[in-house]
Amino acid sequence: MKHLLLIQVGESGRTARLGTAVAAGAKQSGAAIELRHVRAEQAAVDDLLWADGLLIGTPEKLGYMAGLLKDFFDRTFYPAEGRTLGLPYALFVSAGNDGSGTARAVERIATGYRWKAVAEPLIVIGEPDDAALAQCRELGEAMAAGLAAGIF
């Protein structure tokens, strides 16, 4: 069984709604995966080392990722260095602007970890509507199915 880690910032608000939809998609995929859904401030290096795939959710904060996600990266980079090479990941962003700065910042950090993006960043601008939540479910489902099938 493959392990899928979903790390997100916040337990309420827009990003939490997106994360709930991503998790629902992963669960409804029917794939043989174990999902661990953790808030960024509680996630630890052991969670990261457990994962065979990673979903990352953050709000856009001043054109950047949330500080709690950056804190997760700061706490785990050196302990995980060289131990998560090629880890497949996907990003979802709750944006008030265009989300591009947030996506670029996460992509740069993921490059440092030497992770592999398996989807374009999913950027939802403003209040999530039904279409945005459906895209989030599809992201979770695709990641779970691809991981279980050995595509990623």
Secondary structure as UniProt FT lines:
FT   STRAND          2..8
FT   HELIX           14..28
FT   STRAND          33..39
FT   TURN            40..42
FT   HELIX           45..50
FT   STRAND          53..61
FT   TURN            62..63
FT   STRAND          64..65
FT   HELIX           67..80
FT   TURN            81..83
FT   TURN            85..86
FT   STRAND          88..95
FT   HELIX           100..113
FT   STRAND          116..117
FT   STRAND          122..125
FT   HELIX           130..148
FT   TURN            149..150
//
